[in-house]
Each structure stands twice: as C-alpha cells, then as structure tokens.
C-alpha cells in the first residue's frame, strides 16, 4: 500500500511534471524539425559540446557554430547536468525504453558497476585527443548524432513508405549500421536505467565536468530523513545517490524523482552559498586520463598521417558543393546525416569505404542514384558545422563539384550504336555544358563536354543509358573546394 502511494506521489510531483513536459516538448521538436525544417534541426547538433568543440579543434575552425555549445557549457556550470535530464532527445528515448522495461521486467535486477561510470570520461578524453591530432571521432558515440541519424535516415523514410502522402521515401547506404548504433543505445537500458548515460555517454561526461562548478546542489535535512529507507537511492536513475544518502553532483541529471519519493520530504535542490570542502584529488585516475590522452594523441597523429598524409583532395569521391578540402572536411563533418535526408534526389550517400577510416560515413554524391540538383542548396543549409558551406543558389550554381568526361569507347553515338543525347538534354547548365560535334566516319552527332561550363553536378551521369558502367562520369579532381 505504501509503495503505491509513493509511486502516485512521484507522478504528482510538480517538478517531475515540468521535467517530463520539457522532455516531451524537446523530443517532439527534435522529430518535427528533422522532418519538416531540417535547417533549424542543426541547433540540436551544434548544442552538443562533445560534437562542436572536437569538430572545431580537429578542423582548426572556431566559428559562430560554437555559440550553442558554449551556451550549454555555461548554463551547465550554473545549473548542473540539466541538459541530460530535461532536453536531450536521446535521454528521453532512453527513459521511454526504461519505462517499457519496467512494465516488462518489474522486478528485474540492474547491472550498474560503479567503476563503469568512469568509462564515459575515458571516451571523452579519447575524442578530445583525436581532435587535437586533427581527427573527428566524437561522432561515433555522441547521442545526438546517433539518435538524429536514426530519425532522419531510418524512422522518417519508413514513415514515408507507410504514408506516401508525407513525402517520397529514400534509401541510404549504411542504414543497417545507423539502426544498430541506435539499437545499442536503447537496448542497454535492459541492463539498467540510463545505462548509456551512466557509463558510456561522452556528452554526459563533458557536461558532468562543467557541472562541478554548479552552485545548485541536492540537500537533505537529516532531521526529516528516515535514514534507512533508501527510497531515493533506489529511484535515482543515474546512480548518483549513494547508500549513505550522499550524492555525486556530477552524476545527477536533475530528474527530481528523489524529492517526491522521499517519505519524509527531506530532499530539496537549492543554490548553496556554503564553500565546498576541497577533496583530495584522485591522482591515479587523473594520471591515467592524462596518459591516455597523450597516448591517444600520438596514436591519432600517426593514424592521420597514414589515412590522409597530404591533407589534399586525393579522394575519388564527389563531395557536396563547396565542401571544405578533405583534411578539414573529414575533421568537421559530424556524420549527422542531415545532408543525406535534405538531398531531394537521394544522391548524397554515406561513404562506406572502411579502407579509409578518416572519411567513413561522410557524405559523397552518387550520380547513379541522384544528381546534385542545379537549383538546390539544402545540404549546406542543414550542416551544423559548416563542413558543407551554406551557399546562395547563385554561388552554388557556379561551384564546381568536378568535371564530366565521356568514355568514347562506351558512348552509344561514339561507338556507332545509335543516336543518344540523354546527357545533353539533362544538363541544367545554361549552354548547355555538353555540346555536339560531327566527325568524319561517324553517322551520329557526338556529345562533347565543354570543360569551362561543366560544374560536375552528375545529371548526365545519372541519365546515361549505358550499363553497367556509365559512358559519362564526373571526375572530382577539379572540384572547387576551400
């Protein structure tokens, strides 16, 4: 009977209601923006310090894109890890999964070794070490990118298949990996509530370090505290409250559950004016993190030299219009998938070449699937970091992605197998950029690329009827990149 009253009390708690409302609003906003207004959705990605700061450090580019992340750091230094408990869409989805788990396994035991909570700091140190060496690795485990890719590249396309009126469906290379990474994030809840947030989330680790400065703290009135009930310890979803009722502020995500679960109503959160006692630093842990960071930096530097020794555009992939040169592009790209979902032709796909780890999951244009539409600049408008610059339509139409070239040994008119002007008809460039010529001994008009006009949009390659290899292809080596 008492436990039932406690659960009802927990549901009626005003701060819990406000927190749940905040989570619902931000999750729905996240979903709605990714579906209907992708250019605005990038604020979620830019607000993750774990994404924005390593990207800026790796790309050696400090721009206004860092402002949302700096704001989150400053407010976390005042309020604590509120972002994790009140805003983070991944955290909300994990809480939903935790509620389902509770229904399915009401008396399930939780697996939450205390020492595992330090793993997120090691992962954070790793991301920062790689960033210092010029490699963007934060995208691999950031909850915003993991959940964003799932929504943009799995959930929304599937919804459009079920409801065609909501838009045309698209398919993306690497979808199974996007789904697997999200499934791992959610299914870890089977081990314990917020297992990802407790032990693995490097964004949570970043915000935990910022929250050490926060004057907002949990206070317990020992005169009112029953002492031995341990209700607050059991209800704490991140394991921040210890068995002796003390708590670790940096692990607390301000869910406020402990306030209303307490039978004596002894728990409050307030801005303490008391000076905190200086704790003796854990030198072994600190030295371990420093050594790990230094070692990873050296390893990352050597790895970078192997995968991209010159830092120039030596790749064979066609990159989005105006994309930064490879060394900076790979460092600043968050692999968020925004540009994939924004591309109206589905031509932007993930680079799945595992032999080049630095470029893995970065966007590339696959003309066989879809061309870079002449009057479209969506990919730059949705990019959170500027790895793909936001170009005006006029500038974009004059930005070269490469140059098309015709293989005369395959082209139908050139080989005398019939007249074909598909490439010329499809070219959107005024002129067009594919002219015609007549040569003695040939029965048909012969298409020829006008190099000065071609921007490498891939429209010609997309419509070329020759199979399996197209007779006209875009060479990205002439791309205009900064």
N, C-alpha and C positions, 0 to 999 in steps of 0.2 A: 504493500500500500504506500509506504513512504517513498519507495523508488519511483512509483508512478507519479506522486506529487512532485518529486524533484524534476522528472522529465517534463511535466507540464509547466513547472516554474521556469525551466530552461527555455521553453518555447515562448513564454510570455515576456521574457526579459527584454526591455526596450532597446538596449544596446545590441543585443543579438538580432532583434528585428531590423534595426538600422543596418547592421553589418550584412545581413542576408539580402536586404533590399539593394545595398550598394553592390554586392556581388552579382545579383541578378541584372542590375542596370548595366554594369560594365561588360558582363558576358554577352548580353543581348546587343550592346553597342558594338562590341568586337565582331560578332557574327554579321550584324547589319552592315557595318562599314566594309567588311571584306566582300560581302555580296553585292551591295549597291553602290558604295562610294569608296572604292579601293584607294584613291589618292589620300583620303583622310585616315584610312586604317594604318598608314605608316607611322602615325603618332604613337601607337602601341609599341611598335618595334623600336622606335627611336627613344622611347621612355625607359628601355631596359639598359641600365648602366653596364651590365655584363655584355651587352651586344655593342652598344655605341662606343664605349671607351676603348675596348680592344680593337675595334674597327678603325677608330681614329689613330690609335697608336701604331697599328700594323701598316696602315696606309699613309702614315705621317701627314694626316689631313685633319685639321681641327677647325670645324665649321659650325654654323648655326644649328646643324643637325644634332649637336651635343646638348642643346639647351634643355630639352625634355628630360634627358638622363641626369643632368646636373640638378634640375628641379627635384627629381625623385630622391637624389642623394641628400640634398639639403633638408627636405621635409622628413626624410627617414632619420636624419640626425636629430630632428626635433621630436618626432612622434614615435620612432621605432619602426618595426617591420610592418607597417600598416598596409603597404602595397601587397604583400603576400596574402594577407587575410581579408582584405577589403576590395582589391582591384584586379589582381592577376587572374586572367581568364583561365589559365591552366590550373591554378589553385582552386578555382570554383568548380571546374570539371572534376578535379580530384575529390573535392568534397561531395559532389553528387555521386561519384563512384563509391565513396566511403559510406554514404547513406544507403546505397543499394547493398553494399557488402553487409552492413549491419542488419538489414532485413533478411538477407540470405543466411548469414552466419551470426546470429545474435549473441552467441557465447564464444565466438572464435578467439583464440589466443593471438596476441600480437607479437610480431618479431621486430624488436627495436633495440638492438645492442647500442649502448651509449656511445661507444667509441666510433661507430659508423657516422655519427654526426660530423666528425672532423673531415670526412671524405669530401664534402662539398667545398671545403676550403682548399684542399689539395687540387681539386678540379678547377677552382677559381685561379689558384696560383699557376696552374698549367696553362690556362687560357691567356693569362697576362704575360707569362714567359714566352709563349709562342708569339703573342702580339709584339713584344719587344724585339723579337727576331724578324718581324715583318710578315708573320703568318696569321691569318684569321682562322682561329679554331673554335671560337666561342659559340658559333652557330650550331655546333654538334649537339650541345646539351642545354641550350637555352630554352626555357619552357615557352616563351613567346613564339619563337620560330617553329618549335615542334608542334604546338597547337595551331599556329597560323597556317602551316603547310597542310595540316590535316583538314582544316576548314576549307581552305582555298582550292586544294588540289584533289581532295577525296570527297568531303561532305557536299560541297556545292555542286560539283559535276554529277554526283549521284542523284542529288535532288533534281537537277535539270533533266536527267534521264527519266525520272519518275513523273516530273511535271514539265513537259516540253514547253509550255507557255511561259515558264520563268526564264527561258534563255536556251541557247544552244549548248549542248554538252561538249566536253573536250576530254582528251586523254593525254596523260603526261608520262614521260619516261621516268622511271624510279618511283612510281606510285606505291609499289609494294613496300619500299623502304620507308616512305613517308608514313604509311599506315603502321608499319612495325614500330617505328620510333614513338609514335603517339600511343600505341597499344601498350608498350613497355611503361611509359609514363603513368598511364591509368591503372594498369593491372598490378603495379607494385603496391597499390592500395590493398590488395588481398593479404599482404604481409602485415601491414599496419596502416592506420590513418596517416595520411600525409607522409608516407614513407619517402617519396621523392623529395618533398620539401625538407624533411628532417635530415636526410643523409646525402642526397645527390645534387640538389639544385644549386649550381654555382651562382645564379642570380640571387637566390636566398642568402648565400654566403656573403655576397657583396653587400646586400642590404643589412645583413646582421652586423657586419663590421661598422657600417655607418651608424647603426642604431646604438652602438656602445656609447655614443655621445648624448643620446636622448635623455632629457630630464624626466620624461614620462616613465613611471615605473609602477609595478604592482606592489601594493602594500597590504599587509594582513594584520588585523587587530587581534593580537594573541588572546585578549580577554574574551573575545567573542568566538574565536576559532575552536571548534570541538576537539581539534588536535589529532585524534586517531581515526577519523572517518575516511580520510584520503579521497574524498569525492573529487576535489579539484585536480589531484594527481591523475586520477583515472580518466577524467573528462578532457584533459589537455591533449589536443590533437597533435602537437609537435613535441611532446615530452619535455616541455620547458620547466615544468614544476617538479621538484624533487620530492622524495619521500618525507623529508623533514619540513615540507611546505615552503622552503626557499625556492627561488626560481632563477633561471638563467635568462636575463633580459634579451640577449641577442637571439635566443631561440623562440621567443614569444612573438606570435603574429597578430596579437591583439584581437583574438576572436571573441573575447569577453564571456566565453562559456563558464569559466571558473567563478565569475561573480554570482551568477544565478544558481549554480549547482551547490554552492556553499549553504549548508543548513543554518549556520549562524549569521549569514550575511556579513562575514568578516572581511571580505576581499573588496578592495577598491583600486582603481588606477588614478594616479594623480601626479602632478608635476612636483617632484620632491626638490626642496631647497637645500636639503642636507648634503654636505660634501660626502662623496663616496670614499670609502676606505680604499687605499691603494693595495691592490692584491699583488702578491709576489708573482711575477711573470713566469709562465711555464717555459723555461729556456730550452728544454729539449724539443718541445713542439715548435717553438719559434725557429730554432736552428734547423729543424727538419724541413720546414716550409721554405726557409731561405736557401738551403742546399738544393731542395727540389726545384725551386725557381731558377737558380743559377744553372743547374744541370740541364733542365729542360730548355733554357735559352740557348745554351751551347749546342744541344742536340738539334733544336729547331733551326738554328742558323745553318748548320751543316746540311740539314734536310732541305732547306730552302735552296741552297746552292746547287743541290742535285736536281731538284724539280724545276727550277727556274733560274739557271745560272746567270743569264744576262739581264733579266728583267725586261726584255724587249718582247715585241709581239711575234713570237715564233710559232704560235699555235696555228692549227689548220681549221679552227672553228670560226664561224661567223658570229661575232658578238653583237649585242644590241646597239642601236645607233648612238654614236658619241661615247660609247663605253670607254672608261679610262684604260690606259695601257695595262697589259696583263699583270705586271708586278703589283700595281696599285689596285686594279680591279679585283684580283683574287683576294687581296687583303681586306678590302672594304665591303665586298659582297657578303650579305648576311645569310644567303641561301634561304630567304624567307618565302620565296615562291610568289611574291606579289606580281612580279613582271610576267610570270607564266600565265596566271589567271587573267591578267589585264590584256594580254595579247589577243586581238579579235580573230586572228587566223589560226591560233593554236601553234604557230610556228616556233615560239620560244619554248625550248625544252631543256631539261637538266642535263648537264654534261656528266655522263656516267662512266667516263674513261678512268678506271681505277688505277691505270698506269701513271696517271698524272694527278697525284693526291691534292696538289695545290688548287686545281681547277674543279675538283669534284663538286657536283651539284650546282655549279654556276650556270647562268643562262647562256644558251647558244641558239642561233637561228638554224632551223632545219627546213630549208626551202621546199623539200619534197612534201612536207606536212603543210606548211603555210608560209607565204611571203611576208616581208615586213611591209605592211600597208603604207602606201605613199602619204596619205593624209592622216596618219596616226602617230601620236607621241605619248601614248599611255604608259609605256614601260618606264620612262623617265619620271613621269608624274607620280608613280607609286613607289619608287625606290626610296627607302628610308635614309640612305647614307650618301647618295649622290654618286655611287659607283656607276650608275647609268644617269647621266645628267638630264635634268628637266629642260628639254629644248623646245623652243617655239616651233610651230609647224613649218614656218619658212626656213628656219635654220636646219631643222631635221631633214627637210627635202633636199638640202644641199650638203648633207653629211654622208660621206661615202662609207659603206659597210664593206666594200670590196669592189671587184670588177668582174663582170661576167666574161667568159671566154667560150668559144664554140669549138668543140672537137669535130673537125671536118670529116673524120673517119667514121663518125656515128650519125651526124646530122642527115636527115632524110633528103633535103634538096642537094646537099653537097655530095652525097653518095648516089644520086640519081634515082632514088626510090620513090620520089613523089614530091609535089609541092607542099610545103608546110611553113606557115607564117605565124604559128601559135606564139612564138616568143616575141615577135614584133607587135602583134595585136595586144599582148598582155602588158607590154612595157608602159608604165604610168608616167614616165619622164617625158616632158614636152620635147618633141623632136620627131619620133621617139629616139631612144638611145640605141636602137637596133635598126640599122639601115639595110638597104638591098643593093646588090651589085650583080652584074651579069658578066660571065666569063665564057670564053670560047671553049666549046666542048661540053658545056653544061646546059641542060634543057630548061632548068628552072631558075627562078630568082633565088639568089643566095643571100641568106641573112648574114650580117656582119655587125659586131659590136662597135659602137662609136665610143671609144675609151673616155673622151673628155666629158661625155654626158652621163655615162653609166654610174649609178650610185650603189650598185650591188644589192638591190632590195630583194632579189631572188624570185620575182614574179615570173620571169622567163623560165627559170629552172623548175618552178612549180608546175607549169603547164606543159613542159616539153613531153611529147608522147613517146619518146624513145625509152625503152626499158631493156635490161634492169637499170643500167646507168644512164642518166640523162646526158643528152648531147651538148647541153649548155650548163655550165656550172659557175658559181661565184667563187672567185679567189680572194680570200680575206686579207692577203698580204698588203694590199693597197689601201686598207681601211684608214680613215682619218680618226685617230684616237689621241687623247691628250695625256 
